[in-house]
Amino acid sequence: MAVIVPAAPTIGEIARRLGVAVHRVEYVIRTRNLRPAARAGNIRVFSETDVAYVASEVRRIDADRERTAL
């Protein structure tokens, strides 16, 4: 029987899923003090809850930017 191990997304994977630049994901992680769920060597991996939080923060930042541009 095969064991299914859930993939833990890296910063690059989170950016790809959200369709945003890596530096935007890094900004949210750094400014909101998100800690990785684990590390694989030097690679930080995050939980799906963290991915959802980053997505909501990116949307909020975009909405704020649109409001102030008007």
Chimera marker file (.cmm) of the C-alpha trace (Angstrom):
<marker_set name="trace">
<marker id="1" x="0.000" y="0.000" z="0.000" r="1" g="1" b="0" radius="0.5"/>
<marker id="2" x="1.369" y="3.405" z="-0.983" r="1" g="1" b="0" radius="0.5"/>
<marker id="3" x="1.604" y="6.102" z="1.623" r="1" g="1" b="0" radius="0.5"/>
<marker id="4" x="0.360" y="9.503" z="0.471" r="1" g="1" b="0" radius="0.5"/>
<marker id="5" x="2.398" y="12.331" z="1.926" r="1" g="1" b="0" radius="0.5"/>
<marker id="6" x="0.829" y="15.767" z="1.519" r="1" g="1" b="0" radius="0.5"/>
<marker id="7" x="3.069" y="18.243" z="-0.249" r="1" g="1" b="0" radius="0.5"/>
<marker id="8" x="4.082" y="21.166" z="1.917" r="1" g="1" b="0" radius="0.5"/>
<marker id="9" x="4.316" y="24.251" z="-0.268" r="1" g="1" b="0" radius="0.5"/>
<marker id="10" x="7.437" y="26.367" z="-0.468" r="1" g="1" b="0" radius="0.5"/>
<marker id="11" x="7.433" y="30.115" z="-1.048" r="1" g="1" b="0" radius="0.5"/>
<marker id="12" x="7.822" y="29.570" z="-4.772" r="1" g="1" b="0" radius="0.5"/>
<marker id="13" x="4.917" y="27.122" z="-4.848" r="1" g="1" b="0" radius="0.5"/>
<marker id="14" x="2.712" y="29.554" z="-2.906" r="1" g="1" b="0" radius="0.5"/>
<marker id="15" x="3.556" y="32.331" z="-5.384" r="1" g="1" b="0" radius="0.5"/>
<marker id="16" x="2.774" y="30.037" z="-8.318" r="1" g="1" b="0" radius="0.5"/>
<marker id="17" x="-0.576" y="29.001" z="-6.834" r="1" g="1" b="0" radius="0.5"/>
<marker id="18" x="-1.570" y="32.612" z="-6.170" r="1" g="1" b="0" radius="0.5"/>
<marker id="19" x="-0.244" y="33.925" z="-9.465" r="1" g="1" b="0" radius="0.5"/>
<marker id="20" x="1.905" y="36.581" z="-7.801" r="1" g="1" b="0" radius="0.5"/>
<marker id="21" x="5.611" y="37.363" z="-7.656" r="1" g="1" b="0" radius="0.5"/>
<marker id="22" x="7.745" y="35.564" z="-5.081" r="1" g="1" b="0" radius="0.5"/>
<marker id="23" x="8.756" y="38.869" z="-3.456" r="1" g="1" b="0" radius="0.5"/>
<marker id="24" x="5.091" y="39.579" z="-2.616" r="1" g="1" b="0" radius="0.5"/>
<marker id="25" x="4.809" y="36.261" z="-0.765" r="1" g="1" b="0" radius="0.5"/>
<marker id="26" x="8.121" y="36.956" z="0.993" r="1" g="1" b="0" radius="0.5"/>
<marker id="27" x="6.816" y="40.394" z="2.024" r="1" g="1" b="0" radius="0.5"/>
<marker id="28" x="3.679" y="38.940" z="3.638" r="1" g="1" b="0" radius="0.5"/>
<marker id="29" x="5.643" y="36.204" z="5.397" r="1" g="1" b="0" radius="0.5"/>
<marker id="30" x="8.228" y="38.657" z="6.724" r="1" g="1" b="0" radius="0.5"/>
<marker id="31" x="5.868" y="41.463" z="7.788" r="1" g="1" b="0" radius="0.5"/>
<marker id="32" x="3.270" y="39.149" z="9.361" r="1" g="1" b="0" radius="0.5"/>
<marker id="33" x="5.931" y="37.067" z="11.152" r="1" g="1" b="0" radius="0.5"/>
<marker id="34" x="4.764" y="33.762" z="9.691" r="1" g="1" b="0" radius="0.5"/>
<marker id="35" x="6.918" y="30.864" z="10.757" r="1" g="1" b="0" radius="0.5"/>
<marker id="36" x="7.428" y="27.872" z="8.485" r="1" g="1" b="0" radius="0.5"/>
<marker id="37" x="5.669" y="24.662" z="9.438" r="1" g="1" b="0" radius="0.5"/>
<marker id="38" x="8.944" y="22.834" z="8.805" r="1" g="1" b="0" radius="0.5"/>
<marker id="39" x="12.234" y="23.049" z="7.001" r="1" g="1" b="0" radius="0.5"/>
<marker id="40" x="13.699" y="20.761" z="4.397" r="1" g="1" b="0" radius="0.5"/>
<marker id="41" x="17.330" y="21.765" z="4.578" r="1" g="1" b="0" radius="0.5"/>
<marker id="42" x="17.311" y="25.507" z="3.878" r="1" g="1" b="0" radius="0.5"/>
<marker id="43" x="13.899" y="25.384" z="2.240" r="1" g="1" b="0" radius="0.5"/>
<marker id="44" x="10.995" y="26.693" z="4.292" r="1" g="1" b="0" radius="0.5"/>
<marker id="45" x="7.702" y="24.864" z="3.884" r="1" g="1" b="0" radius="0.5"/>
<marker id="46" x="4.334" y="26.142" z="5.014" r="1" g="1" b="0" radius="0.5"/>
<marker id="47" x="0.960" y="24.704" z="5.927" r="1" g="1" b="0" radius="0.5"/>
<marker id="48" x="-2.167" y="25.046" z="3.810" r="1" g="1" b="0" radius="0.5"/>
<marker id="49" x="-3.525" y="27.370" z="6.514" r="1" g="1" b="0" radius="0.5"/>
<marker id="50" x="-0.512" y="29.638" z="5.932" r="1" g="1" b="0" radius="0.5"/>
<marker id="51" x="-1.179" y="29.568" z="2.179" r="1" g="1" b="0" radius="0.5"/>
<marker id="52" x="-4.776" y="30.685" z="2.764" r="1" g="1" b="0" radius="0.5"/>
<marker id="53" x="-3.582" y="33.466" z="5.074" r="1" g="1" b="0" radius="0.5"/>
<marker id="54" x="-1.012" y="34.701" z="2.556" r="1" g="1" b="0" radius="0.5"/>
<marker id="55" x="-3.692" y="34.675" z="-0.164" r="1" g="1" b="0" radius="0.5"/>
<marker id="56" x="-6.064" y="36.742" z="1.966" r="1" g="1" b="0" radius="0.5"/>
<marker id="57" x="-3.321" y="39.238" z="2.835" r="1" g="1" b="0" radius="0.5"/>
<marker id="58" x="-2.299" y="39.634" z="-0.816" r="1" g="1" b="0" radius="0.5"/>
<marker id="59" x="-5.955" y="40.288" z="-1.723" r="1" g="1" b="0" radius="0.5"/>
<marker id="60" x="-6.263" y="42.817" z="1.114" r="1" g="1" b="0" radius="0.5"/>
<marker id="61" x="-3.093" y="44.627" z="0.039" r="1" g="1" b="0" radius="0.5"/>
<marker id="62" x="-4.361" y="44.772" z="-3.558" r="1" g="1" b="0" radius="0.5"/>
<marker id="63" x="-7.737" y="46.127" z="-2.414" r="1" g="1" b="0" radius="0.5"/>
<marker id="64" x="-6.054" y="48.787" z="-0.280" r="1" g="1" b="0" radius="0.5"/>
<marker id="65" x="-3.838" y="49.780" z="-3.195" r="1" g="1" b="0" radius="0.5"/>
<marker id="66" x="-6.860" y="50.149" z="-5.484" r="1" g="1" b="0" radius="0.5"/>
<marker id="67" x="-8.706" y="52.279" z="-2.911" r="1" g="1" b="0" radius="0.5"/>
<marker id="68" x="-5.791" y="54.668" z="-2.456" r="1" g="1" b="0" radius="0.5"/>
<marker id="69" x="-5.185" y="54.936" z="-6.220" r="1" g="1" b="0" radius="0.5"/>
<marker id="70" x="-8.626" y="56.458" z="-6.755" r="1" g="1" b="0" radius="0.5"/>
<link id1="1" id2="2" r="1" g="1" b="0" radius="0.2"/>
<link id1="2" id2="3" r="1" g="1" b="0" radius="0.2"/>
<link id1="3" id2="4" r="1" g="1" b="0" radius="0.2"/>
<link id1="4" id2="5" r="1" g="1" b="0" radius="0.2"/>
<link id1="5" id2="6" r="1" g="1" b="0" radius="0.2"/>
<link id1="6" id2="7" r="1" g="1" b="0" radius="0.2"/>
<link id1="7" id2="8" r="1" g="1" b="0" radius="0.2"/>
<link id1="8" id2="9" r="1" g="1" b="0" radius="0.2"/>
<link id1="9" id2="10" r="1" g="1" b="0" radius="0.2"/>
<link id1="10" id2="11" r="1" g="1" b="0" radius="0.2"/>
<link id1="11" id2="12" r="1" g="1" b="0" radius="0.2"/>
<link id1="12" id2="13" r="1" g="1" b="0" radius="0.2"/>
<link id1="13" id2="14" r="1" g="1" b="0" radius="0.2"/>
<link id1="14" id2="15" r="1" g="1" b="0" radius="0.2"/>
<link id1="15" id2="16" r="1" g="1" b="0" radius="0.2"/>
<link id1="16" id2="17" r="1" g="1" b="0" radius="0.2"/>
<link id1="17" id2="18" r="1" g="1" b="0" radius="0.2"/>
<link id1="18" id2="19" r="1" g="1" b="0" radius="0.2"/>
<link id1="19" id2="20" r="1" g="1" b="0" radius="0.2"/>
<link id1="20" id2="21" r="1" g="1" b="0" radius="0.2"/>
<link id1="21" id2="22" r="1" g="1" b="0" radius="0.2"/>
<link id1="22" id2="23" r="1" g="1" b="0" radius="0.2"/>
<link id1="23" id2="24" r="1" g="1" b="0" radius="0.2"/>
<link id1="24" id2="25" r="1" g="1" b="0" radius="0.2"/>
<link id1="25" id2="26" r="1" g="1" b="0" radius="0.2"/>
<link id1="26" id2="27" r="1" g="1" b="0" radius="0.2"/>
<link id1="27" id2="28" r="1" g="1" b="0" radius="0.2"/>
<link id1="28" id2="29" r="1" g="1" b="0" radius="0.2"/>
<link id1="29" id2="30" r="1" g="1" b="0" radius="0.2"/>
<link id1="30" id2="31" r="1" g="1" b="0" radius="0.2"/>
<link id1="31" id2="32" r="1" g="1" b="0" radius="0.2"/>
<link id1="32" id2="33" r="1" g="1" b="0" radius="0.2"/>
<link id1="33" id2="34" r="1" g="1" b="0" radius="0.2"/>
<link id1="34" id2="35" r="1" g="1" b="0" radius="0.2"/>
<link id1="35" id2="36" r="1" g="1" b="0" radius="0.2"/>
<link id1="36" id2="37" r="1" g="1" b="0" radius="0.2"/>
<link id1="37" id2="38" r="1" g="1" b="0" radius="0.2"/>
<link id1="38" id2="39" r="1" g="1" b="0" radius="0.2"/>
<link id1="39" id2="40" r="1" g="1" b="0" radius="0.2"/>
<link id1="40" id2="41" r="1" g="1" b="0" radius="0.2"/>
<link id1="41" id2="42" r="1" g="1" b="0" radius="0.2"/>
<link id1="42" id2="43" r="1" g="1" b="0" radius="0.2"/>
<link id1="43" id2="44" r="1" g="1" b="0" radius="0.2"/>
<link id1="44" id2="45" r="1" g="1" b="0" radius="0.2"/>
<link id1="45" id2="46" r="1" g="1" b="0" radius="0.2"/>
<link id1="46" id2="47" r="1" g="1" b="0" radius="0.2"/>
<link id1="47" id2="48" r="1" g="1" b="0" radius="0.2"/>
<link id1="48" id2="49" r="1" g="1" b="0" radius="0.2"/>
<link id1="49" id2="50" r="1" g="1" b="0" radius="0.2"/>
<link id1="50" id2="51" r="1" g="1" b="0" radius="0.2"/>
<link id1="51" id2="52" r="1" g="1" b="0" radius="0.2"/>
<link id1="52" id2="53" r="1" g="1" b="0" radius="0.2"/>
<link id1="53" id2="54" r="1" g="1" b="0" radius="0.2"/>
<link id1="54" id2="55" r="1" g="1" b="0" radius="0.2"/>
<link id1="55" id2="56" r="1" g="1" b="0" radius="0.2"/>
<link id1="56" id2="57" r="1" g="1" b="0" radius="0.2"/>
<link id1="57" id2="58" r="1" g="1" b="0" radius="0.2"/>
<link id1="58" id2="59" r="1" g="1" b="0" radius="0.2"/>
<link id1="59" id2="60" r="1" g="1" b="0" radius="0.2"/>
<link id1="60" id2="61" r="1" g="1" b="0" radius="0.2"/>
<link id1="61" id2="62" r="1" g="1" b="0" radius="0.2"/>
<link id1="62" id2="63" r="1" g="1" b="0" radius="0.2"/>
<link id1="63" id2="64" r="1" g="1" b="0" radius="0.2"/>
<link id1="64" id2="65" r="1" g="1" b="0" radius="0.2"/>
<link id1="65" id2="66" r="1" g="1" b="0" radius="0.2"/>
<link id1="66" id2="67" r="1" g="1" b="0" radius="0.2"/>
<link id1="67" id2="68" r="1" g="1" b="0" radius="0.2"/>
<link id1="68" id2="69" r="1" g="1" b="0" radius="0.2"/>
<link id1="69" id2="70" r="1" g="1" b="0" radius="0.2"/>
</marker_set>
